[in-house]
Amino acid sequence: MSEEFVLKSGDCAAKCIKKRHLCSKKVRAECVQERLSVLQPYQASFIQLAKDYDALKFGEFTLKSGRVSPYFFNAGVLCSGSALAQLGRCYADCIVASGLEFDILFGPAYKGIPLAAVTAAALFEHHGIDTPFAYNRKEKKAHGEGGQLVGAPLAGRVLIIDDVMTAGTAASEVIEMIVEAGASPVGIAIGLDRQEAVHGALSAGQSLSARYGLQVLSIVTFADLVAHLASDSRTTSDLRTAMADYRERYGAKQEAGDDS
């Protein structure tokens, strides 16, 4: 399902961002069910994993941008062997499903480092793909092996692994670092794409794709979370309203490749 939609509470149904029309309650239910029906197993596993470990929380959270969000995702609390193994498989399954070709994984310091490591392990264990990975230090090391890059030599087609994308500022810095090292960034794989407008009508992912010509892969998106909450009878009307209002205020209004 390519359309993104936002649920309204009460009698109002869904607003289909791409088609820009208001749907009846019956159509809303059909839209939600359709999106849920096309969720891949790794997407459902990711959402459940995030909820089980409180990596995905709902409430009021002030982001670095200053925006007050009704939800927050923190991959840092997925810090047990079991959680990391499950998380790595979600990333690996998402990457393989995309068909993207790459030569090496890159984990930006700091959260991207363990993510790249567990993804590399999962790609080998579950898909038979033996992929090298590298990562960076926040500061260059003046002693020992020195430098800022660690791990496999950074060369060829690079797939960046990170947790969440909001503004895309950190991702841009990593992309420039990879280019300076002589490698070619071809994609970014993230756990959650918040799909927030940061450059006019475009989300950070759409902007990075347009600027650098790379592919942004996300295990789940904001729209997936909305659909999941809509299917859960325990979701309060206040949360549905908060999610809808946030999407209406900050959500990207233009789909990639949509000129309408």
FIKOLZA-1660 file (N, C-alpha, C; in steps of 0.1 Angstrom, whole numbers, plus 5000, padded with zeros to 4 digits):
% residues 260
   i   px   py   pz ch aa at
   1 5009 4988 5000  A  M  N
   1 5000 5000 5000  A  M CA
   1 5009 5012 5000  A  M  C
   2 5007 5021 4990  A  S  N
   2 5016 5032 4989  A  S CA
   2 5011 5044 4996  A  S  C
   3 4998 5046 4998  A  E  N
   3 4993 5057 5004  A  E CA
   3 4996 5058 5019  A  E  C
   4 4999 5070 5024  A  E  N
   4 5001 5072 5038  A  E CA
   4 4988 5079 5043  A  E  C
   5 4984 5075 5055  A  F  N
   5 4972 5081 5061  A  F CA
   5 4973 5084 5075  A  F  C
   6 4965 5093 5080  A  V  N
   6 4965 5097 5094  A  V CA
   6 4952 5095 5100  A  V  C
   7 4951 5088 5111  A  L  N
   7 4938 5086 5118  A  L CA
   7 4934 5098 5126  A  L  C
   8 4921 5101 5125  A  K  N
   8 4915 5111 5133  A  K CA
   8 4906 5104 5143  A  K  C
   9 4905 5110 5155  A  S  N
   9 4896 5103 5165  A  S CA
   9 4882 5106 5163  A  S  C
  10 4873 5100 5170  A  G  N
  10 4859 5102 5169  A  G CA
  10 4853 5097 5156  A  G  C
  11 4844 5106 5150  A  D  N
  11 4837 5102 5138  A  D CA
  11 4846 5103 5125  A  D  C
  12 4856 5112 5126  A  C  N
  12 4864 5114 5114  A  C CA
  12 4873 5101 5112  A  C  C
  13 4876 5098 5100  A  A  N
  13 4882 5086 5097  A  A CA
  13 4897 5088 5094  A  A  C
  14 4901 5087 5082  A  A  N
  14 4915 5088 5078  A  A CA
  14 4917 5099 5068  A  A  C
  15 4928 5105 5068  A  K  N
  15 4932 5114 5058  A  K CA
  15 4943 5108 5049  A  K  C
  16 4940 5106 5037  A  C  N
  16 4949 5099 5028  A  C CA
  16 4958 5110 5022  A  C  C
  17 4971 5110 5027  A  I  N
  17 4980 5121 5023  A  I CA
  17 4982 5122 5008  A  I  C
  18 4984 5111 5002  A  K  N
  18 4988 5111 4988  A  K CA
  18 4976 5115 4979  A  K  C
  19 4964 5109 4982  A  K  N
  19 4952 5111 4974  A  K CA
  19 4945 5124 4979  A  K  C
  20 4948 5128 4991  A  R  N
  20 4942 5140 4997  A  R CA
  20 4927 5140 4997  A  R  C
  21 4921 5130 5002  A  H  N
  21 4907 5130 5004  A  H CA
  21 4903 5124 5017  A  H  C
  22 4891 5128 5022  A  L  N
  22 4886 5123 5035  A  L CA
  22 4879 5110 5033  A  L  C
  23 4881 5100 5041  A  C  N
  23 4875 5087 5039  A  C CA
  23 4864 5085 5050  A  C  C
  24 4855 5076 5047  A  S  N
  24 4844 5073 5056  A  S CA
  24 4851 5063 5067  A  S  C
  25 4843 5061 5078  A  K  N
  25 4849 5052 5088  A  K CA
  25 4851 5038 5082  A  K  C
  26 4842 5034 5074  A  K  N
  26 4844 5021 5068  A  K CA
  26 4856 5020 5059  A  K  C
  27 4859 5030 5051  A  V  N
  27 4871 5031 5043  A  V CA
  27 4883 5031 5052  A  V  C
  28 4882 5039 5063  A  R  N
  28 4894 5040 5072  A  R CA
  28 4898 5026 5077  A  R  C
  29 4888 5018 5081  A  A  N
  29 4890 5005 5086  A  A CA
  29 4896 4996 5076  A  A  C
  30 4892 4998 5063  A  E  N
  30 4897 4990 5052  A  E CA
  30 4912 4994 5049  A  E  C
  31 4915 5007 5050  A  C  N
  31 4928 5011 5048  A  C CA
  31 4938 5006 5058  A  C  C
  32 4934 5007 5071  A  V  N
  32 4942 5002 5082  A  V CA
  32 4944 4987 5080  A  V  C
  33 4933 4980 5077  A  Q  N
  33 4935 4965 5076  A  Q CA
  33 4944 4962 5064  A  Q  C
  34 4943 4969 5053  A  E  N
  34 4951 4967 5042  A  E CA
  34 4966 4969 5045  A  E  C
  35 4969 4980 5052  A  R  N
  35 4983 4982 5056  A  R CA
  35 4988 4971 5065  A  R  C
  36 4980 4967 5075  A  L  N
  36 4984 4957 5084  A  L CA
  36 4986 4944 5077  A  L  C
  37 4978 4941 5066  A  S  N
  37 4979 4928 5059  A  S CA
  37 4992 4927 5051  A  S  C
  38 4997 4939 5048  A  V  N
  38 5010 4939 5039  A  V CA
  38 5022 4941 5048  A  V  C
  39 5021 4942 5061  A  L  N
  39 5033 4942 5070  A  L CA
  39 5040 4929 5069  A  L  C
  40 5053 4930 5066  A  Q  N
  40 5061 4918 5066  A  Q CA
  40 5064 4913 5080  A  Q  C
  41 5067 4900 5081  A  P  N
  41 5069 4894 5094  A  P CA
  41 5080 4902 5102  A  P  C
  42 5090 4906 5095  A  Y  N
  42 5101 4913 5102  A  Y CA
  42 5096 4927 5108  A  Y  C
  43 5086 4933 5101  A  Q  N
  43 5080 4945 5106  A  Q CA
  43 5072 4943 5118  A  Q  C
  44 5064 4933 5118  A  A  N
  44 5056 4930 5130  A  A CA
  44 5065 4926 5141  A  A  C
  45 5075 4919 5139  A  S  N
  45 5085 4914 5149  A  S CA
  45 5092 4927 5155  A  S  C
  46 5095 4936 5147  A  F  N
  46 5102 4948 5151  A  F CA
  46 5093 4956 5161  A  F  C
  47 5081 4958 5157  A  I  N
  47 5071 4966 5165  A  I CA
  47 5069 4959 5179  A  I  C
  48 5067 4946 5178  A  Q  N
  48 5065 4938 5191  A  Q CA
  48 5078 4939 5200  A  Q  C
  49 5089 4938 5193  A  L  N
  49 5102 4938 5201  A  L CA
  49 5103 4952 5208  A  L  C
  50 5101 4962 5200  A  A  N
  50 5102 4976 5206  A  A CA
  50 5092 4978 5217  A  A  C
  51 5080 4973 5216  A  K  N
  51 5071 4974 5227  A  K CA
  51 5075 4966 5239  A  K  C
  52 5080 4954 5237  A  D  N
  52 5083 4945 5248  A  D CA
  52 5094 4951 5257  A  D  C
  53 5104 4958 5250  A  Y  N
  53 5115 4963 5258  A  Y CA
  53 5114 4978 5261  A  Y  C
  54 5102 4984 5258  A  D  N
  54 5099 4998 5260  A  D CA
  54 5109 5007 5252  A  D  C
  55 5113 5002 5241  A  A  N
  55 5121 5010 5231  A  A CA
  55 5112 5020 5224  A  A  C
  56 5099 5016 5224  A  L  N
  56 5089 5024 5217  A  L CA
  56 5079 5029 5228  A  L  C
  57 5079 5041 5231  A  K  N
  57 5070 5047 5242  A  K CA
  57 5061 5057 5236  A  K  C
  58 5050 5059 5243  A  F  N
  58 5040 5069 5240  A  F CA
  58 5037 5078 5251  A  F  C
  59 5036 5091 5249  A  G  N
  59 5034 5101 5259  A  G CA
  59 5037 5115 5253  A  G  C
  60 5046 5122 5260  A  E  N
  60 5051 5135 5255  A  E CA
  60 5066 5136 5256  A  E  C
  61 5072 5137 5245  A  F  N
  61 5087 5137 5245  A  F CA
  61 5092 5149 5237  A  F  C
  62 5101 5157 5242  A  T  N
  62 5107 5168 5235  A  T CA
  62 5119 5163 5228  A  T  C
  63 5119 5165 5214  A  L  N
  63 5129 5160 5206  A  L CA
  63 5141 5170 5205  A  L  C
  64 5152 5167 5199  A  K  N
  64 5163 5176 5198  A  K CA
  64 5159 5188 5189  A  K  C
  65 5149 5186 5180  A  S  N
  65 5144 5197 5172  A  S CA
  65 5136 5207 5179  A  S  C
  66 5132 5203 5192  A  G  N
  66 5123 5211 5199  A  G CA
  66 5108 5207 5198  A  G  C
  67 5105 5198 5188  A  R  N
  67 5092 5194 5186  A  R CA
  67 5088 5185 5198  A  R  C
  68 5075 5186 5202  A  V  N
  68 5070 5177 5213  A  V CA
  68 5062 5166 5206  A  V  C
  69 5068 5154 5207  A  S  N
  69 5063 5142 5200  A  S CA
  69 5054 5133 5209  A  S  C
  70 5044 5127 5204  A  P  N
  70 5036 5118 5212  A  P CA
  70 5042 5104 5213  A  P  C
  71 5053 5102 5207  A  Y  N
  71 5060 5089 5208  A  Y CA
  71 5075 5090 5207  A  Y  C
  72 5082 5080 5211  A  F  N
  72 5097 5081 5211  A  F CA
  72 5102 5067 5209  A  F  C
  73 5112 5066 5201  A  F  N
  73 5119 5053 5198  A  F CA
  73 5133 5054 5203  A  F  C
  74 5138 5045 5211  A  N  N
  74 5151 5045 5216  A  N CA
  74 5157 5031 5215  A  N  C
  75 5165 5028 5205  A  A  N
  75 5171 5015 5202  A  A CA
  75 5181 5012 5213  A  A  C
  76 5186 5022 5220  A  G  N
  76 5196 5019 5231  A  G CA
  76 5192 5010 5242  A  G  C
  77 5179 5009 5244  A  V  N
  77 5174 5000 5255  A  V CA
  77 5173 4985 5250  A  V  C
  78 5175 4983 5237  A  L  N
  78 5176 4969 5232  A  L CA
  78 5190 4964 5235  A  L  C
  79 5193 4961 5247  A  C  N
  79 5207 4959 5251  A  C CA
  79 5209 4945 5257  A  C  C
  80 5201 4935 5254  A  S  N
  80 5203 4921 5258  A  S CA
  80 5207 4913 5246  A  S  C
  81 5213 4901 5249  A  G  N
  81 5216 4893 5237  A  G CA
  81 5204 4889 5229  A  G  C
  82 5193 4886 5236  A  S  N
  82 5181 4882 5228  A  S CA
  82 5175 4893 5220  A  S  C
  83 5175 4905 5226  A  A  N
  83 5169 4917 5219  A  A CA
  83 5178 4920 5207  A  A  C
  84 5191 4920 5209  A  L  N
  84 5200 4923 5198  A  L CA
  84 5199 4913 5186  A  L  C
  85 5198 4900 5190  A  A  N
  85 5197 4890 5180  A  A CA
  85 5184 4892 5172  A  A  C
  86 5173 4895 5178  A  Q  N
  86 5160 4898 5171  A  Q CA
  86 5161 4910 5163  A  Q  C
  87 5167 4921 5169  A  L  N
  87 5168 4933 5161  A  L CA
  87 5177 4932 5149  A  L  C
  88 5188 4925 5150  A  G  N
  88 5197 4922 5139  A  G CA
  88 5190 4915 5128  A  G  C
  89 5181 4905 5131  A  R  N
  89 5174 4898 5121  A  R CA
  89 5164 4907 5114  A  R  C
  90 5157 4916 5121  A  C  N
  90 5148 4925 5115  A  C CA
  90 5155 4934 5105  A  C  C
  91 5167 4939 5108  A  Y  N
  91 5175 4947 5099  A  Y CA
  91 5179 4938 5087  A  Y  C
  92 5184 4926 5089  A  A  N
  92 5188 4918 5079  A  A CA
  92 5177 4914 5069  A  A  C
  93 5166 4911 5074  A  D  N
  93 5154 4907 5066  A  D CA
  93 5149 4919 5058  A  D  C
  94 5149 4930 5064  A  C  N
  94 5145 4942 5056  A  C CA
  94 5155 4945 5045  A  C  C
  95 5168 4944 5047  A  I  N
  95 5178 4947 5037  A  I CA
  95 5177 4937 5026  A  I  C
  96 5176 4924 5029  A  V  N
  96 5175 4914 5019  A  V CA
  96 5162 4916 5010  A  V  C
  97 5151 4919 5017  A  A  N
  97 5138 4921 5010  A  A CA
  97 5139 4933 5000  A  A  C
  98 5148 4943 5003  A  S  N
  98 5149 4954 4994  A  S CA
  98 5156 4951 4981  A  S  C
  99 5164 4941 4981  A  G  N
  99 5172 4938 4969  A  G CA
  99 5184 4947 4967  A  G  C
 100 5186 4956 4976  A  L  N
 100 5197 4966 4975  A  L CA
 100 5211 4959 4974  A  L  C
 101 5219 4962 4965  A  E  N
 101 5233 4956 4964  A  E CA
 101 5243 4965 4971  A  E  C
 102 5251 4959 4979  A  F  N
 102 5261 4967 4987  A  F CA
 102 5273 4958 4990  A  F  C
 103 5284 4964 4994  A  D  N
 103 5297 4957 4996  A  D CA
 103 5300 4956 5011  A  D  C
 104 5296 4966 5019  A  I  N
 104 5300 4968 5033  A  I CA
 104 5290 4975 5041  A  I  C
 105 5288 4972 5053  A  L  N
 105 5280 4979 5062  A  L CA
 105 5288 4989 5070  A  L  C
 106 5281 5000 5073  A  F  N
 106 5288 5011 5081  A  F CA
 106 5279 5015 5093  A  F  C
 107 5284 5015 5105  A  G  N
 107 5277 5019 5117  A  G CA
 107 5282 5032 5122  A  G  C
 108 5275 5043 5121  A  P  N
 108 5279 5056 5127  A  P CA
 108 5279 5055 5142  A  P  C
 109 5290 5061 5148  A  A  N
 109 5291 5062 5162  A  A CA
 109 5279 5071 5168  A  A  C
 110 5273 5067 5179  A  Y  N
 110 5276 5055 5186  A  Y CA
 110 5266 5043 5184  A  Y  C
 111 5253 5047 5183  A  K  N
 111 5243 5036 5183  A  K CA
 111 5244 5028 5170  A  K  C
 112 5249 5033 5160  A  G  N
 112 5250 5026 5147  A  G CA
 112 5261 5015 5148  A  G  C
 113 5270 5015 5157  A  I  N
 113 5281 5005 5158  A  I CA
 113 5275 4991 5161  A  I  C
 114 5268 4990 5173  A  P  N
 114 5262 4976 5175  A  P CA
 114 5252 4972 5165  A  P  C
 115 5245 4982 5160  A  L  N
 115 5235 4979 5150  A  L CA
 115 5241 4972 5137  A  L  C
 116 5252 4978 5133  A  A  N
 116 5259 4973 5121  A  A CA
 116 5265 4959 5124  A  A  C
 117 5270 4957 5136  A  A  N
 117 5276 4944 5140  A  A CA
 117 5265 4933 5141  A  A  C
 118 5254 4936 5147  A  V  N
 118 5243 4925 5148  A  V CA
 118 5237 4923 5134  A  V  C
 119 5236 4933 5126  A  T  N
 119 5231 4931 5113  A  T CA
 119 5240 4923 5104  A  T  C
 120 5253 4925 5105  A  A  N
 120 5262 4917 5098  A  A CA
 120 5261 4902 5102  A  A  C
 121 5260 4900 5115  A  A  N
 121 5259 4886 5121  A  A CA
 121 5246 4880 5116  A  A  C
 122 5235 4887 5116  A  A  N
 122 5222 4882 5111  A  A CA
 122 5222 4879 5096  A  A  C
 123 5228 4888 5089  A  L  N
 123 5229 4885 5074  A  L CA
 123 5236 4872 5071  A  L  C
 124 5246 4869 5079  A  F  N
 124 5253 4856 5077  A  F CA
 124 5245 4844 5082  A  F  C
 125 5240 4846 5094  A  E  N
 125 5233 4835 5101  A  E CA
 125 5220 4831 5094  A  E  C
 126 5212 4841 5090  A  H  N
 126 5199 4838 5084  A  H CA
 126 5198 4838 5069  A  H  C
 127 5208 4845 5062  A  H  N
 127 5208 4846 5048  A  H CA
 127 5220 4841 5041  A  H  C
 128 5230 4837 5048  A  G  N
 128 5242 4832 5042  A  G CA
 128 5251 4843 5035  A  G  C
 129 5249 4855 5039  A  I  N
 129 5256 4866 5033  A  I CA
 129 5267 4871 5043  A  I  C
 130 5279 4869 5039  A  D  N
 130 5291 4873 5048  A  D CA
 130 5295 4887 5044  A  D  C
 131 5291 4897 5052  A  T  N
 131 5294 4911 5048  A  T CA
 131 5303 4917 5059  A  T  C
 132 5313 4924 5054  A  P  N
 132 5322 4931 5063  A  P CA
 132 5315 4944 5068  A  P  C
 133 5320 4949 5080  A  F  N
 133 5314 4961 5085  A  F CA
 133 5325 4970 5091  A  F  C
 134 5322 4983 5091  A  A  N
 134 5331 4993 5096  A  A CA
 134 5323 5003 5104  A  A  C
 135 5331 5011 5112  A  Y  N
 135 5324 5022 5120  A  Y CA
 135 5334 5033 5122  A  Y  C
 136 5330 5043 5128  A  N  N
 136 5338 5055 5130  A  N CA
 136 5339 5058 5145  A  N  C
 137 5350 5065 5149  A  R  N
 137 5351 5071 5162  A  R CA
 137 5346 5085 5161  A  R  C
 138 5341 5090 5172  A  K  N
 138 5337 5104 5173  A  K CA
 138 5349 5114 5171  A  K  C
 139 5360 5110 5176  A  E  N
 139 5372 5118 5174  A  E CA
 139 5383 5109 5169  A  E  C
 140 5392 5115 5161  A  K  N
 140 5403 5107 5155  A  K CA
 140 5413 5103 5166  A  K  C
 141 5418 5091 5164  A  K  N
 141 5427 5085 5174  A  K CA
 141 5442 5088 5169  A  K  C
 142 5450 5094 5178  A  A  N
 142 5463 5098 5175  A  A CA
 142 5474 5088 5177  A  A  C
 143 5470 5077 5185  A  H  N
 143 5480 5067 5188  A  H CA
 143 5475 5053 5183  A  H  C
 144 5483 5043 5185  A  G  N
 144 5479 5029 5180  A  G CA
 144 5477 5029 5165  A  G  C
 145 5466 5024 5160  A  E  N
 145 5464 5023 5146  A  E CA
 145 5460 5037 5141  A  E  C
 146 5456 5046 5150  A  G  N
 146 5452 5059 5146  A  G CA
 146 5440 5060 5137  A  G  C
 147 5437 5073 5133  A  G  N
 147 5425 5075 5124  A  G CA
 147 5412 5075 5131  A  G  C
 148 5402 5077 5122  A  Q  N
 148 5388 5078 5127  A  Q CA
 148 5379 5066 5124  A  Q  C
 149 5384 5058 5113  A  L  N
 149 5376 5047 5109  A  L CA
 149 5382 5034 5114  A  L  C
 150 5373 5025 5118  A  V  N
 150 5377 5012 5124  A  V CA
 150 5369 5001 5117  A  V  C
 151 5376 4989 5116  A  G  N
 151 5369 4977 5110  A  G CA
 151 5375 4975 5096  A  G  C
 152 5366 4969 5088  A  A  N
 152 5370 4966 5074  A  A CA
 152 5373 4979 5067  A  A  C
 153 5382 4978 5057  A  P  N
 153 5385 4989 5048  A  P CA
 153 5372 4995 5042  A  P  C
 154 5370 5008 5043  A  L  N
 154 5358 5014 5037  A  L CA
 154 5360 5016 5022  A  L  C
 155 5354 5007 5014  A  A  N
 155 5355 5008 5000  A  A CA
 155 5343 5002 4993  A  A  C
 156 5341 5006 4981  A  G  N
 156 5329 5001 4973  A  G CA
 156 5316 5007 4978  A  G  C
 157 5305 4999 4976  A  R  N
 157 5292 5003 4979  A  R CA
 157 5289 5002 4994  A  R  C
 158 5285 5013 5001  A  V  N
 158 5284 5013 5015  A  V CA
 158 5269 5014 5019  A  V  C
 159 5264 5005 5028  A  L  N
 159 5251 5006 5033  A  L CA
 159 5252 5010 5048  A  L  C
 160 5247 5022 5051  A  I  N
 160 5247 5027 5065  A  I CA
 160 5236 5021 5073  A  I  C
 161 5239 5018 5086  A  I  N
 161 5229 5012 5095  A  I CA
 161 5228 5022 5107  A  I  C
 162 5215 5026 5109  A  D  N
 162 5213 5035 5120  A  D CA
 162 5199 5032 5126  A  D  C
 163 5196 5039 5137  A  D  N
 163 5183 5035 5144  A  D CA
 163 5171 5043 5139  A  D  C
 164 5172 5056 5139  A  V  N
 164 5160 5063 5135  A  V CA
 164 5164 5076 5127  A  V  C
 165 5154 5080 5119  A  M  N
 165 5157 5092 5111  A  M CA
 165 5146 5103 5113  A  M  C
 166 5151 5115 5117  A  T  N
 166 5141 5126 5119  A  T CA
 166 5145 5137 5110  A  T  C
 167 5156 5144 5113  A  A  N
 167 5160 5155 5105  A  A CA
 167 5170 5151 5094  A  A  C
 168 5178 5141 5096  A  G  N
 168 5188 5136 5086  A  G CA
 168 5201 5143 5087  A  G  C
 169 5203 5152 5097  A  T  N
 169 5215 5159 5098  A  T CA
 169 5227 5150 5100  A  T  C
 170 5226 5141 5110  A  A  N
 170 5237 5132 5113  A  A CA
 170 5240 5123 5101  A  A  C
 171 5229 5119 5094  A  A  N
 171 5231 5110 5082  A  A CA
 171 5239 5117 5071  A  A  C
 172 5237 5130 5069  A  S  N
 172 5244 5138 5059  A  S CA
 172 5259 5138 5062  A  S  C
 173 5262 5140 5075  A  E  N
 173 5276 5141 5080  A  E CA
 173 5283 5127 5077  A  E  C
 174 5276 5116 5080  A  V  N
 174 5282 5103 5077  A  V CA
 174 5284 5101 5062  A  V  C
 175 5274 5105 5054  A  I  N
 175 5275 5103 5040  A  I CA
 175 5288 5110 5035  A  I  C
 176 5290 5123 5039  A  E  N
 176 5301 5130 5035  A  E CA
 176 5314 5124 5040  A  E  C
 177 5314 5118 5052  A  M  N
 177 5326 5111 5057  A  M CA
 177 5330 5099 5048  A  M  C
 178 5319 5092 5043  A  I  N
 178 5322 5080 5035  A  I CA
 178 5327 5084 5021  A  I  C
 179 5321 5095 5016  A  V  N
 179 5326 5099 5003  A  V CA
 179 5340 5104 5004  A  V  C
 180 5344 5111 5014  A  E  N
 180 5358 5116 5016  A  E CA
 180 5367 5104 5017  A  E  C
 181 5362 5093 5022  A  A  N
 181 5371 5081 5024  A  A CA
 181 5373 5073 5010  A  A  C
 182 5365 5078 5000  A  G  N
 182 5367 5072 4987  A  G CA
 182 5357 5061 4984  A  G  C
 183 5347 5059 4993  A  A  N
 183 5337 5049 4991  A  A CA
 183 5324 5055 4985  A  A  C
 184 5314 5047 4982  A  S  N
 184 5301 5052 4976  A  S CA
 184 5289 5048 4985  A  S  C
 185 5283 5057 4992  A  P  N
 185 5271 5053 5000  A  P CA
 185 5260 5051 4990  A  P  C
 186 5254 5039 4992  A  V  N
 186 5243 5035 4983  A  V CA
 186 5229 5034 4990  A  V  C
 187 5230 5034 5004  A  G  N
 187 5217 5033 5011  A  G CA
 187 5219 5035 5026  A  G  C
 188 5208 5038 5032  A  I  N
 188 5207 5039 5047  A  I CA
 188 5196 5030 5052  A  I  C
 189 5199 5020 5061  A  A  N
 189 5189 5012 5067  A  A CA
 189 5186 5016 5081  A  A  C
 190 5174 5020 5084  A  I  N
 190 5170 5025 5097  A  I CA
 190 5159 5016 5103  A  I  C
 191 5157 5017 5116  A  G  N
 191 5147 5010 5123  A  G CA
 191 5133 5017 5121  A  G  C
 192 5133 5030 5122  A  L  N
 192 5121 5038 5122  A  L CA
 192 5123 5050 5114  A  L  C
 193 5115 5053 5104  A  D  N
 193 5114 5065 5097  A  D CA
 193 5102 5073 5102  A  D  C
 194 5105 5084 5108  A  R  N
 194 5095 5092 5114  A  R CA
 194 5086 5100 5104  A  R  C
 195 5091 5101 5092  A  Q  N
 195 5084 5107 5080  A  Q CA
 195 5080 5121 5083  A  Q  C
 196 5089 5129 5090  A  E  N
 196 5086 5143 5093  A  E CA
 196 5092 5152 5082  A  E  C
 197 5084 5162 5079  A  A  N
 197 5089 5172 5069  A  A CA
 197 5100 5180 5075  A  A  C
 198 5112 5181 5068  A  V  N
 198 5123 5189 5073  A  V CA
 198 5128 5198 5062  A  V  C
 199 5125 5195 5050  A  H  N
 199 5129 5203 5038  A  H CA
 199 5116 5206 5030  A  H  C
 200 5109 5216 5033  A  G  N
 200 5096 5219 5026  A  G CA
 200 5087 5207 5029  A  G  C
 201 5082 5201 5018  A  A  N
 201 5072 5190 5020  A  A CA
 201 5079 5176 5021  A  A  C
 202 5092 5176 5020  A  L  N
 202 5099 5163 5020  A  L CA
 202 5104 5159 5034  A  L  C
 203 5104 5146 5036  A  S  N
 203 5109 5141 5048  A  S CA
 203 5125 5140 5047  A  S  C
 204 5131 5137 5058  A  A  N
 204 5146 5136 5057  A  A CA
 204 5150 5125 5048  A  A  C
 205 5143 5114 5048  A  G  N
 205 5147 5103 5039  A  G CA
 205 5145 5107 5024  A  G  C
 206 5135 5113 5021  A  Q  N
 206 5132 5118 5008  A  Q CA
 206 5143 5128 5003  A  Q  C
 207 5146 5137 5012  A  S  N
 207 5156 5147 5009  A  S CA
 207 5170 5141 5007  A  S  C
 208 5174 5131 5015  A  L  N
 208 5187 5124 5013  A  L CA
 208 5187 5116 5000  A  L  C
 209 5176 5110 4997  A  S  N
 209 5175 5102 4985  A  S CA
 209 5177 5112 4973  A  S  C
 210 5170 5123 4973  A  A  N
 210 5171 5133 4962  A  A CA
 210 5185 5139 4961  A  A  C
 211 5191 5142 4972  A  R  N
 211 5204 5149 4972  A  R CA
 211 5216 5140 4969  A  R  C
 212 5216 5127 4974  A  Y  N
 212 5227 5118 4972  A  Y CA
 212 5224 5106 4963  A  Y  C
 213 5212 5105 4959  A  G  N
 213 5209 5094 4950  A  G CA
 213 5210 5080 4956  A  G  C
 214 5207 5080 4970  A  L  N
 214 5208 5067 4976  A  L CA
 214 5194 5062 4981  A  L  C
 215 5193 5050 4985  A  Q  N
 215 5181 5044 4989  A  Q CA
 215 5179 5043 5004  A  Q  C
 216 5168 5048 5009  A  V  N
 216 5165 5047 5023  A  V CA
 216 5156 5036 5027  A  V  C
 217 5161 5026 5034  A  L  N
 217 5153 5015 5038  A  L CA
 217 5149 5017 5053  A  L  C
 218 5136 5014 5056  A  S  N
 218 5132 5015 5070  A  S CA
 218 5124 5002 5073  A  S  C
 219 5127 4997 5085  A  I  N
 219 5119 4985 5089  A  I CA
 219 5105 4989 5091  A  I  C
 220 5102 5000 5098  A  V  N
 220 5088 5005 5098  A  V CA
 220 5089 5020 5097  A  V  C
 221 5077 5025 5094  A  T  N
 221 5075 5040 5092  A  T CA
 221 5065 5045 5102  A  T  C
 222 5063 5058 5103  A  F  N
 222 5053 5064 5112  A  F CA
 222 5039 5058 5108  A  F  C
 223 5037 5057 5095  A  A  N
 223 5024 5052 5090  A  A CA
 223 5021 5038 5095  A  A  C
 224 5032 5030 5095  A  D  N
 224 5030 5016 5101  A  D CA
 224 5026 5016 5115  A  D  C
 225 5032 5025 5123  A  L  N
 225 5028 5027 5137  A  L CA
 225 5014 5031 5139  A  L  C
 226 5010 5040 5131  A  V  N
 226 4996 5045 5131  A  V CA
 226 4986 5034 5128  A  V  C
 227 4989 5026 5118  A  A  N
 227 4981 5014 5115  A  A CA
 227 4981 5004 5126  A  A  C
 228 4992 5002 5132  A  H  N
 228 4993 4992 5143  A  H CA
 228 4984 4997 5155  A  H  C
 229 4985 5010 5158  A  L  N
 229 4978 5015 5169  A  L CA
 229 4963 5014 5167  A  L  C
 230 4959 5017 5154  A  A  N
 230 4945 5016 5151  A  A CA
 230 4939 5002 5152  A  A  C
 231 4947 4992 5150  A  S  N
 231 4942 4978 5151  A  S CA
 231 4942 4973 5166  A  S  C
 232 4948 4981 5175  A  D  N
 232 4949 4976 5189  A  D CA
 232 4938 4983 5197  A  D  C
 233 4929 4975 5202  A  S  N
 233 4917 4980 5210  A  S CA
 233 4922 4987 5222  A  S  C
 234 4934 4985 5227  A  R  N
 234 4939 4992 5239  A  R CA
 234 4944 5006 5236  A  R  C
 235 4944 5010 5224  A  T  N
 235 4949 5023 5220  A  T CA
 235 4938 5033 5224  A  T  C
 236 4942 5043 5232  A  T  N
 236 4932 5053 5237  A  T CA
 236 4929 5063 5226  A  T  C
 237 4917 5070 5227  A  S  N
 237 4914 5080 5217  A  S CA
 237 4923 5092 5218  A  S  C
 238 4928 5095 5230  A  D  N
 238 4937 5106 5232  A  D CA
 238 4950 5103 5224  A  D  C
 239 4955 5091 5224  A  L  N
 239 4968 5088 5217  A  L CA
 239 4965 5088 5202  A  L  C
 240 4954 5083 5198  A  R  N
 240 4951 5084 5183  A  R CA
 240 4950 5099 5179  A  R  C
 241 4944 5107 5187  A  T  N
 241 4943 5121 5184  A  T CA
 241 4957 5128 5183  A  T  C
 242 4965 5125 5193  A  A  N
 242 4978 5130 5194  A  A CA
 242 4987 5126 5182  A  A  C
 243 4986 5114 5178  A  M  N
 243 4994 5109 5167  A  M CA
 243 4989 5116 5154  A  M  C
 244 4976 5117 5153  A  A  N
 244 4970 5124 5141  A  A CA
 244 4974 5138 5140  A  A  C
 245 4973 5145 5151  A  D  N
 245 4977 5159 5152  A  D CA
 245 4992 5161 5149  A  D  C
 246 5000 5153 5154  A  Y  N
 246 5014 5154 5151  A  Y CA
 246 5018 5152 5136  A  Y  C
 247 5011 5142 5130  A  R  N
 247 5013 5139 5116  A  R CA
 247 5008 5151 5108  A  R  C
 248 4997 5157 5112  A  E  N
 248 4991 5168 5104  A  E CA
 248 5000 5180 5105  A  E  C
 249 5007 5182 5117  A  R  N
 249 5015 5194 5119  A  R CA
 249 5029 5192 5113  A  R  C
 250 5035 5180 5114  A  Y  N
 250 5049 5179 5110  A  Y CA
 250 5052 5169 5099  A  Y  C
 251 5042 5161 5096  A  G  N
 251 5044 5150 5086  A  G CA
 251 5047 5155 5072  A  G  C
 252 5056 5148 5065  A  A  N
 252 5059 5151 5051  A  A CA
 252 5047 5149 5043  A  A  C
 253 5044 5159 5035  A  K  N
 253 5032 5159 5027  A  K CA
 253 5034 5154 5013  A  K  C
 254 5046 5152 5009  A  Q  N
 254 5049 5147 4995  A  Q CA
 254 5056 5134 4995  A  Q  C
 255 5051 5125 4987  A  E  N
 255 5057 5112 4986  A  E CA
 255 5068 5112 4976  A  E  C
 256 5078 5104 4978  A  A  N
 256 5089 5104 4968  A  A CA
 256 5084 5100 4954  A  A  C
 257 5087 5108 4944  A  G  N
 257 5082 5106 4931  A  G CA
 257 5069 5111 4928  A  G  C
 258 5062 5118 4938  A  D  N
 258 5049 5123 4936  A  D CA
 258 5050 5138 4933  A  D  C
 259 5046 5142 4922  A  D  N
 259 5047 5156 4918  A  D CA
 259 5034 5163 4919  A  D  C
 260 5024 5156 4924  A  S  N
 260 5011 5163 4925  A  S CA
 260 5010 5173 4936  A  S  C
% end
